[in-house]
């Protein structure tokens, strides 16, 4: 999946969540409302049809079936059933009488539509059940009804019995028309629910756009602020929470801009002070250096009481000279004025020259093949090597081993790897993260050292300006015991852009 697609998904994730929440809320509300509306309409339709049919059937039973003889003939039952079914209620009628004791006869208005087999047995039992007469119940037999299904068509079945030995009557009414009406209603409610969900999604999209537009502007402003555009501000409109957030952002950005400006001014003043101080110190240092060189040449002929003081002056003058040079170099790095002067460098020859110039040949083992050439700044590489090897000799002790190799990079190029390893006590764990810090002292009880405290920091700056890096770690032997420190310099072997 491409980065653009991932970014688009991340950008729309909040929008998608808002739309989904709106849609779910609308769907829940619409389904609930539609369900309640359907249930209420269904009950109303069925109750109206049911009450109309049962009331008409009760009336017909009282007006027609009750007038039949105690022992009616089958023809009389059939004719009465047809008369009862001929009304506007639209139901079929089944009358059951006795032509003699224990000999029932049946008269149906439409035998092909409605027979006794269509009446549920539970309903027949309920119709034939005689109730006890009370003040609250003046009738021995009640009108009983039940909804049933025949095939896919719903029906209403009702029945009652005439008090005093009259016939038993059953009615059978189709509810197909009501079912069709309810199906139409359910389709209408479903369409309305779908339209409500679609409408809610559109409203959610509009609402999400309205809410997320200022959030997107805020995110874009924050990104620009993070990129260093400290003058970024948001346009504030309205008096809602997003407007308050925009005002807070603007206030924070203004405060940050002011603080960064103050810090930059102080940092620039500090750099300028160091640069000016270093520059001003060079003239008197030049004179001091000349004097100390004369004193050093005449040291053997000086009074033994004066000679130690002269030696101290010579040593401290050289140390001060190194410190000033290092400070000027650091100032150039901080000001961004340090430049590379690239050349094709044979690494083995460069390391040999560095060691020979400082009389370290007897204390350093070199493991480097001839012919490894890289395009680097030879002066700056010499500074890095001198600091790393000198630091190893001073703090780790000889023998110091310098090895050179090349490695392939993930980008398909090649890099130069120079490792400087000593066999000293190693670097304490609490010191490792700070070895490249300026003026860092490993021990507070030893604030003074022979160096300037800037050597490794300058080495790191020279590696970085080449596009490389330096790492520091401890090496261990087969038993896991620390056996010296290892500094690894990595530099790109190919042509490096001037920074």
C-alpha positions, -999 to +999 in steps of 0.1 A: +000+000+000+015+033-011+023+061+014-004+083-003-031+058+003-021+053+039-021+091+044-056+093+029-069+065+051-054+082+082-069+115+071-104+101+066-104+078+097-120+104+119-144+114+092-153+077+086-159+072+123-182+103+124-202+091+094-205+056+108-217+068+142-242+091+125-254+063+103-257+039+132-276+064+153-299+072+124-304+035+115-312+026+152-337+055+154-353+048+121-356+010+127-370+017+162-395+042+149-404+020+119-408-010+141-431+008+166-451+023+137-455-010+120-465-028+152-490-001+161-505+000+126-506-038+125-525-040+157-548-013+147-556-029+113-560-064+127-581-052+156-604-031+134-609-060+110-612-086+138-636-065+159-658-057+129-660-094+118-666-108+153-692-082+162-710-089+129-708-126+135-721-122+171-750-102+158-758-127+131-757-155+156-782-137+178-805-126+150-805-157+127-790-188+143-809-183+176-842-184+157-836-219+143-856-248+157-840-269+185-837-297+160-830-280+127-826-298+094-794-297+075-811-275+048-822-250+074-786-248+088-771-244+053-796-217+044-790-198+076-752-201+072-755-186+037-776-158+050-751-150+077-722-151+053-740-128+028-732-097+048-705-071+042-680-087+067-669-112+041-665-143+062-677-180+057-700-196+083-703-231+096-733-241+118-735-273+137-768-286+151-784-319+161-813-336+143-814-360+172-796-365+204-760-373+197-765-370+159-749-337+147-756-322+114-735-294+097-745-266+075-718-246+057-721-214+036-693-226+014-681-262+020-653-258-005-638-229+016-646-237+052-652-270+069-649-282+105-614-294+098-603-258+094-613-250+130-584-257+155-593-283+181-583-259+209-609-234+196-636-261+194-629-271+230-630-235+241-663-228+223-680-259+238-668-251+273-698-240+295-690-212+320-704-208+354-730-180+356-720-152+380-728-115+383-697-108+363-705-135+337-741-136+326-734-160+296-727-197+296-709-196+263-685-170+251-674-158+216-639-172+212-615-163+183-580-173+171-557-163+142-545-192+122-526-198+090-536-219+060-508-221+034-494-185+032-528-169+039-537-158+075-572-163+087-594-153+116-614-181+131-641-174+157-669-194+173-697-194+198-727-215+209-763-205+215-775-208+250-803-233+257-793-259+232-791-239+200-765-245+172-728-239+174-715-214+149-680-208+135-668-180+112-637-181+089-624-148+076-594-143+053-569-117+064-551-116+030-561-080+023-548-069+057-516-088+051-511-071+017-517-037+033-492-045+061-466-056+035-470-024+016-467-005+049-435-025+058-420-017+024-428+020+028-413+020+063-382+002+049-378+027+021-382+055+047-356+039+069-332+037+040-338+073+030-333+083+066-299+065+068-288+080+035-299+114+047-280+110+079-249+099+061-251+131+040-257+152+070-228+134+088-206+141+058-215+178+060-211+179+098-178+160+096-165+184+070-176+214+091-159+200+122-128+185+105-120+215+083-107+236+112-091+205+128-073+199+095-062+235+094-049+231+130-030+200+120-015+217+090-005+247+111+010+224+137+030+206+110+043+239+096+052+250+132+071+218+136+090+225+104+102+257+119+077+282+104+072+299+137+051+327+121+023+303+113-011+315+127-047+303+124-076+325+113-100+327+142-137+331+136-167+324+159-169+318+196-171+280+198-146+255+212-127+253+179-123+290+179-109+288+215-086+261+204-073+282+174-068+312+198-048+289+222-027+277+193-020+312+181-010+322+216+012+292+220+028+298+186+035+334+194+050+325+228+071+298+211+083+322+184+093+348+210+112+323+231+129+308+200+139+343+189+153+351+223+172+318+224+185+323+189+196+358+198+214+346+229+229+317+210+241+340+182+256+364+208+273+335+225+288+322+193+299+357+183+314+361+218+333+328+215+344+336+179+355+372+189+372+359+220+391+332+201+401+357+174+413+382+199+433+356+218+452+345+188+474+376+186+486+375+222+488+337+220+511+340+189+534+362+210+532+339+240+540+309+218+570+326+204+582+334+239+576+299+251+595+284+222+625+306+232+621+296+268+619+260+259+651+262+238+669+278+268+653+255+294+684+235+299+704+265+309+679+280+333+682+280+371+668+247+384+644+267+406+630+284+375+630+255+351+598+238+364+578+270+361+591+275+326+580+240+317+546+246+331+542+279+312+552+261+280+528+233+286+498+255+295+505+279+266+503+250+242+472+238+258+457+272+256+466+275+220+449+241+213+418+252+232+415+284+211+420+266+179+393+241+189+369+268+200+373+285+166+366+252+149+335+246+170+323+282+163+326+275+126+305+243+129+279+262+150+277+290+125+274+266+096+305+281+079+325+248+079+331+236+044+346+204+029+375+204+005+371+170-011+398+149-026+405+113-035+421+099-004+439+066+000+428+056+035+458+035+044+482+062+034+462+088+053+461+068+085+498+061+082+506+098+077+485+107+107+502+082+130+537+090+117+532+128+122+524+123+158+551+096+165+526+069+172+540+042+149+552+020+177+519+022+197+494+016+169+487-015+148+472-008+114+450-033+096+442-016+063+445-028+027+462-005+002+440+008-025+409+017-005+401+051-018+373+075-007+364+110-017+369+129+016+383+160+031+418+149+041+424+176+067+391+169+085+397+131+083+432+137+099+415+156+127+390+128+133+417+101+133+441+121+155+413+126+181+402+089+181+437+074+181+450+100+206+420+094+229+426+056+227+463+060+236+456+084+264+428+066+281+430+031+269+467+025+264+485+006+237+484-015+217+457+004+198+444-013+167+430+006+137+412-015+112+396-004+079+369-021+058+341-013+035+305-022+038+274-021+015+246+003+025+209-003+023+207+023-004+230+003-026+261+024-020+293+017-001+306+032+031+340+033+047+343+018+082+373+027+104+374+010+139+398+022+166+401-003+195+422-001+226+428-026+254+422-004+284+395-005+311+367+005+287+343+034+291+319+034+322+283+028+313+272+062+327+299+079+306+291+063+272+261+085+263+282+116+269+316+109+253+309+132+224+295+161+246+316+193+247+337+197+279+322+166+295+342+153+324+339+117+334+348+125+370+338+156+389+369+152+410+391+156+379+378+188+364+411+195+347+426+173+320+454+176+295+430+180+266+405+208+257+374+186+262+364+193+226+383+167+207+357+140+204+330+166+198+350+181+169+356+146+156+318+139+156+311+172+138+337+164+111+321+130+106+286+145+104+297+171+078+308+142+056+274+126+061+288+099+084+288+091+121+309+079+150+298+054+177+314+044+209+311+011+227+330-014+249+345-046+236+344-078+256+365-110+256+353-146+254+343-145+291+322-113+287+348-092+305+353-056+292+385-055+272+388-020+260+368+006+241+359+007+204+352+038+184+337+032+149+338+059+122+315+054+093+318+077+062+302+074+027+328+063+002+314+081-028+312+118-036+298+138-008+278+171-013+293+201+003+272+213+032 
